[in-house]
Every structure is written in structure tokens, then in C-alpha cells.
Amino acid sequence: MTDSTADVETGARSGQPALNSPAKVLLASLVGTTIEFFDFYVYATAAVLVFPALFFPGSDPMTALLASFATFSIAFFARPLGAVVFGHFGDRVGRKATLVAALLTMGISTVVIGLLPTYAQIGVAAPALLALCRFGQGFGLGGEWGGAVLMATENAPEGKKNWYGMFPQLGAPVGLFLSSGMFWVLLQFMPEETLLSWGWRIPFLASMALIVVGLWVRLSITETPDFQKAIDNEERVAVPVVELFANHKVSIVLGTFVALATFVLFYISTAYLLSYNVKVVEIPFTDALAIQIWGAVIFGLFIPLAGKTAERFGRRQVLVATTLGIAAFSFLVPVLMVENEARIMAFVTLAMALMGLTYGLIGTALAAPFPTRVRYTGSSITFNFAGIVGASLAPYIATWLQSTYGLAYVGYYLCAAALITLLCIAASGRGKV
């Protein structure tokens, strides 16, 4: 990979003007990931609030919740497939067209969830259809994230890669804020029976409006300079995934586990914590959502800080320091996650501050090892493999550990993820993360 770092750090920028204005590039990357993550988190919230009762009735509450979390995990196993398919076209056809297709795939799947009949109406076909739509969500997001990161970083001027790369990452807290906020508003204005009857469908159907906005922005941009250079120099390969696994296997493995702590921390601090607050601490759901909304605000504030800090001190150094912070924080899990809202707020604040610092840089870090000709496929597959290992079963594992062994073991789980991430950062060469 002798050309990879040079590709990533300089790309096509030397001697070649940017084809898109900075504002247009950053808006296109941010709007798209906001929509994708809004869709994704709407499902995560519904998986705690309504899906156990509507799609998995007849079981005790904990079993129904675990079944709901199991469908939640399906998307993470679909994401690598989406990364391969969309990555292929992203590296062969172009970033722009592929991003539009990924957005439509994710959006249509989300809207269809809002139209699904429930278990009471069609029986076991209901959870099967729900699982299929969740697969579609994951498939679309598998192709969205990598393209959005490349849209930003491949248009970045010299010395601004970490700053540009954090903009698509901002879509995660903005999407979390909007999805949690929408459910919070619904619960303020309708009784729980109405929410279970039809109100839960509103956030999923509202995705249609967001899709229109996203398509309008995405269709207005041009191809990235880096990819245009690959076309001009005839650098594209016939099957990017074949070259990727032939020549970049180490980068895929290391990148997967470099992102491990990021994913475990996030899903313990969101989907699992929401369930814990409602089911164990018995906080009213509106209050639990308010805590999650606060977490989204902290998350969003620390992502730009990550970008600025990395430009000054180096991306690798900031990632190491943040991962050490996650490892230390893991020992506070049994101290802060008790039946006390003030401590839970402290938990969320610390967790999401750390999350912003690591997530703000992870997109640029995962794209760094790959040359332009396989970068879409490589960064997407790495990110989504990390999602399988670190996120897909995190709410399930944390719920099982807490109910079987106690909260301390949820902390041990997070600490183990942080230590593995540290080892993989150390094993990656400079300029590769």
C-alpha cells in the first residue's frame, strides 16, 4: 500500500481546483448522513418503545425486548453487503450516483416500516416483514456512510481533512436528536394507547420529507476531484472488492477493531441505556428520551472539537487519548448507572463527550489506509464490519450481562472493547489511522 497514504493525504487536490464549493460539499455529506441516521435511530427507539408489544406479543417483557433487539441487529449484518454492492458502484461509477441510490434504499425501507401491519393483524408475517425492512435499512446505510465520508474528505483542502471528515459524522447526533425528539413530542401530545395504535408510524412516514431534501442536495453536487483523477488516469479496477481482499486485508481487520470501542460505547449509551432507564430504573419514557436528547447534544458538540483537536495534535494521538478515556470511563458504569437520574445524566454526558471525540475522527481514520480506486469499498466494509462486531449485539449483550451478572460486567465489556481498539491503533502504522 505504498500509494495509499499519498492518495489519502494529497489525493487529486494538488494542482487541481475543487469542483464543489465547501458549503455544498459539507451540506451534502451532513444532510445525507442525518437522514440515514434519523431512519436508523427511529427504529432503535421504536425497538424499545413499541415493537415488543406490536410485533412480539405473547412473551414475557424481557423476552419480547430481546426479540426486538434481535431484529435491531439484523441491519448490522446487512450493512457489509450494502458496503460491497454500493462500494462497487461507488468505486466504479462514482460517489454521487451511488450516494443517491443508497439514500433511496434506506429511505424507502424506513417508510415501508411505517406502513406495516402488526402481529395482531397478520400474525408471524409481521415480524418477518419488519426484519426484511430492517435489512433494507442496513443495506442502504452500508453504502451511505462511506460515500458521505469520501464526499467530504476527497474535497478537503490541504490540512483540513479531519475537519471536513467530521461533517458527515455530525449526521449521527443530529439524526439521534431528531428521532428522539420526534418520539418525545408524540408522547407529549398523545396517550400511550394512541401511540401504540398508530402514532408510532409518524416518525417513519416523516422520513419521506427528509428524503426529498436529501435528494435535492445530493443531485446538485459534482463528482469528487480524487475520483475524477482516478477516471482520468484509468486507475479504476474491475471488481474493487476482489482487489481489496487481495491486497488490503490487514487494513480491513485493523480498521474493524480500531472502531470497536466507538460502536460499543455508542450503543451502550443509547439503545441499551434507553431500555435500561425504562425497564429497570422505570423512568417515564419521556424523561428517558429527554436524557437521550441531551446525550445527542453533547455528542454533537464534541465532534467538531475532535476535528479541530486532530488538526492541531494529530488524529492518531487524539484517538489514543480518547480510547484510554473510554477504558477509564468503563469502571464508572456500575457507579453511575444506578436508580438515580442525576447519576444517569452524568453517565450520558461523559459517555457522549467521549463518543463525539472518537466518532468525529473515525470516518477519516478508516478511509486513510485505502487508495482511491478501492476507498469507497474499503472504508465502507471496514466501518460495517466494525458495526457487526461492536454494535449489532451490543444492546443484547449489555442487557444479558446486566440481568445475569450485574452492571459491573457491562463496564468490563466496554473496557475490553477499548483495550482491543488500543492494540489495533498501535498495530496500525502512522498515516494508516
N, C-alpha and C positions, 0 to 999 in steps of 0.2 A: 504494500500500500504506500509506495514511495510518493505517489502523486496525490494522496488523499488529503493530507493536511494543507498542501498548497491549494488544492481545489477549494477546500472549505474556507481557508483564511483569505484568499485573494479572489478566487472564482473568476468571473468574467469582468470584474469591476475595473481592473487596470486598463486604462486607455479606452474604456467603453462606457458611454453615458447610460444612466438608468432609463429604462423605458417607462416606468411608472413613477408618479410623484410619491414622495414618502407618505403623505397623508392618505393617499389612495391605497397604497400597499398595506399600511398598518391597519386601516379601517377594514379592508377586505379580509385580512388574516384574523382580526379580532371579531368581526361580525360573524364570520363563519363558525369559528370555534364556540362563540357564545351560543349560537343556535344549537349546535351539536350537543354541547354540554347541558344546555337547558333541557333538551329532549331526554338526555341520558339521566339527569338528576330528577326530572319529573317522575320517571319510572322508579328510581330509588326511594323517593318519598312515598309514592303510592304502594310500593312493596311493603312498607311498614304500616301505612295507614289503612288502606282499603283492600288490597289484593288478597291478604289472608282470608278475609271474610267473604269476598266476592268470587274468588276463583279456587279457593282451597277450603271449603267448609267441611264440617263433619269431623275435623280433627281437633285435638286439644290446641289451645292457643300457641304454645311453643312449637309444636309440630307444623302447624299452619304457617307460622312465621318462617321456620326453617325451609319449608317448601317454597315459600315466596322468595326467600333469599337464593334458593337454588335456581329459579328462573332468572333472577337478577344476574347470576354468574354466567348464564348462557352467552350473554353478549361478549364477555371477555374471551370466550373460546371462538366466537365468530370473528373477532377483530383481526387476528393474524391472517385469516382467509381473505378478509377485506383488504388487508395490507398488501397481500400478494397480488390480488386482482387489480385493485386500483393503483398499486405501486407499479405494476407492469405498464399500465397505460400512462401513468404519470411520468415514467422514465422513457417511454417510447413516443407518446403522442404529445404530452405537455402537461404542465402543472395546472393551468387554468381549466381546461375542459374536464380534467379528472376531478378537480375540486367541485365543479358544478354537479357532476354525476354523483359524487359521494354525498353532497348536501341533499340532493333529491332522494337518494336511497334512505338516508336517516330520517328525513322529514316525513316521507310517505309512511314509513313503518310506524312512526310516532302517532300520526293522525289516525291510522287504522286501529291502533290500540284504543283510542278514544271512541271508536265505533263498535268495539267487540261486544257480543252478548256475554253474559256471565254464566257461571256454573248452574245457577238456578234456571236458566233459560235453555241451555243446550248440553248440560252435563259435562263429561270429561273432555269434550271437544273444546270447551272454553279455555282451560289452562294450556291445552295443546296449541291453540291459536295464539294465545298470549306468548308462549315460548317461541313460536315462529316469528312473531313480530319483534320480540326481544332480540332474536338472532339477526333480524334485519337492521335493528338499531346498531348492534355491534359491528355488523358488516360495513355499514356506512361510516361509522366513526373510525373503523380501522383504516379507511382510505382518506379520511378528512384530516386527521391530526398532522400526519407527516407532510402533506401538501401545504397546509397552512403555515407550518414552521418554515418550510422551504420558500414559500412566497415571501415571507418576511426576511429570512437570513440571506437568501440569494439576491435580494435587492439592497442589502445593507451596505452603507459606505464603509470604508476602511476604519477600523477601530470602533465600530458601532454594532457589531454582530450580536453581542449579548443583550444590548439594549433593544434592538429590533426583534430578537428572538423571544423576548419576554412578552411581546404584544399578543401573539396567539395564545400564550399561556394564560393571559388575563381572561380569556373566554371561560375558563373553568370557574373562577369565583363569581364572575358576572352571571353565568348560567345558573350556578348554585343559588345566588341571591334571588334571581328572578323566579326560579322554580319553587324555592321555599316560600318566597314572598307571596306567590300566587296562591299556594295552598293556605297560607296564613290568612290572606284576605278572604278566601272562601269560607274558612272556619269562623271568621268574624261575622259573616252575613248570612250563613245558613246553618241550620242544625245538622248534627252528625247524620241523622237519618236521611236528610236530603242529599248530603254529600255522598253517602253510600249508594243512594238511589241513582243519581245522575250527575251530581255536582263534580265528582271526581274526573268526569270526562272533559271538563272545560280546559284544564291546562294542556291536555294532549291535543285537543282541537285547535287551541290558540296557536299551536306551532305553525299552522298554515300561514298566519300573518308574518311570522318571523322568516319563514322560508321565502316568501315573496321579497322581503327586504334583502335577505342574503343573496338571492339570485341576481337581483338588480345590481348589487355591489360587485359580485363576483364576475358578472358578464362585462363589466366596464373596465376590467384590468387587462393588461397585455402579458405576454409570456415573460418569465424572469430572464435577466441577462445571462446567468450561468447556463440555463437550459438552452437558450438561443445559441450560445457559444458551442455547446455540445452538438447541436444540429449542424452548425456551420463547419465544425471540424470533423464531422462524421464519427463522433465518439459513442453514439448510442449502440447498445448491444441488443441482439435479437430477443433474448429471454433474460431480463435482469435478475430474476430470482436464481437462475442457474449460476450465473457468474457470482452472485452474492454468496451462495453457499459453497462455491468452489474456492473463492479467494478471500472471503471476509468472515469466516466462521467465528474466529476468536473475537472479533469486534461485536458480533451479534451476541455471543454468550456474555462477554463482559458488560456490554451495554444493558442487557436484560437485568443483570443483578446490580448494576450501578443505580438503576431506577427502582430497585426493590423496596428500599426504605420509604421512598416517596409514596409509592402506592399503598403500602401497608398503613403508614401514618394517616393518609387521607381517608381511607375507608373505615378505619377505626374511629376517626374523628367526625365522620359524617353519618354514613348509613348505620353502622353499628351503634354509635352514640345516640342517634335518634331513637333507635329501637330500645336501647338500654334506658333512656330517660323516660320513655312512655311505658314500657312493660315492667321495668324493675323499680325505678325510682317513683314511677306513677306521676310524673309531671304532666299537667294538661298538655295536649298535643300542640295547642297554640303557643304555649310557653317553650316547648321543646323546639318548635320551628323558629321561634324568636332567637333562641340560643344559636341555632344553625345559621340564621341570617347574620347574626353578629360575627360568627366564625367566618362567613363569606366576606364580610367587610375587612376583617383583619387579614385574611388570605390575600385579598386584592391589594391591600396597602403594601404588603411586604414583597409582592412580585416585582414592582418597579425598583424597590430598594435592592433586590437581588441583582437586577440588571446593572444598576449604577455601581454597586459594590464590586461586581465581577469585572467591570471595565477598569476599575482602579487597582484591584488586588489580584485579579486573575480568577477565571471561572473554577478551575480545579481547587484552588485554595478555599474559595467560598463554599464549594460543595463538601470538602473535607470538614471544615469547621461546622457546617450545618448538620452533617450526619453525626458528628460527635455530640452535638446538641440534642439530636433525636435520641441517641443512645442514653444520654443522661436523663432526658425527659421521661424515658420509658419507666424509670423507677418511681416516678410520681403518679403513675396510673392508679395504683390502689389507694394513694393518698388523696387524690383529687376527685376520682370518680366514685364519690360516696353520695348518700342521700342528702345532699346539701347543694342548693342551686348556686350559691356563691363559689363553692369549690369547682363545680362543673363549669361555670363561666371561666374560672381561672384555667381549667384544663383546656377548654376550647381556645382561649386566647393564646396560650403558649403553643398549643399544637398547630394552630393555623398560621401563627407567625413563622414557625419553623417550616411549615408546609409551603408558604409563599417563597421563602428563601431557597428551598430546594427545587420546587416546581418551576419557578421562574427561569431556571438555568437548564433544566433537564432536556428541553427540546433542542437547544443549541448543542448541548453535550452529546446527545445521541446521534445527531446528524454529523458531528465533526469527523468521525473516522472514515466516512464513505465518500468516494469520488462522485462527481455529478452524475455520471451515467447510471449509477445504481443507488443514488442517495435517497430518492423517494421511497423505493422498496426497502432499503436497508434501515432507514430511520423509522419507518412505519412498522416493520416487522419487529424491530428491537423494542420499540415502545409497547407494542401489543403483546409480545411475549412477556414483558415485564408486567403487563396487566393481568395475564393469566396467573403468573407465579405470585405476584404481590397483591392483586386486588380482587380477583374473581371470587375467591373463597374467604377473603378477609372478614367480612361481616359474619359469615357462617362459622369460621374458626374461632373468632373472638367470642361470639355468642356461646359456642360449645365450651370453650375454655372457662369462661366466666361462670357458666351454670354447673360445670363439672368440678373445676379446681379452684375457682375464685379469681378475682380481678388481678391479683399479682401475676398470674400466668398470661394474661393479656399483655401486661407490660413486658414479660420475658419474651413473648412472641415479637413485639416491636423491637426490643433490644437485639434479638438475634438477626432480624432483618437489617438493622443499622450496621451491625458488625460485618455481615456479608457484603453490604454495599461498600463499606470502607476498604475491605480487602480487594474488591474489584476495581475501585478507583486507584488503589495503589498498584494493581497489576496492569492497569492501562498506562501506556506511555504518555508523556507530555504531548499535548496537542491532539490527543485522541479522545479526551473527555472535556 
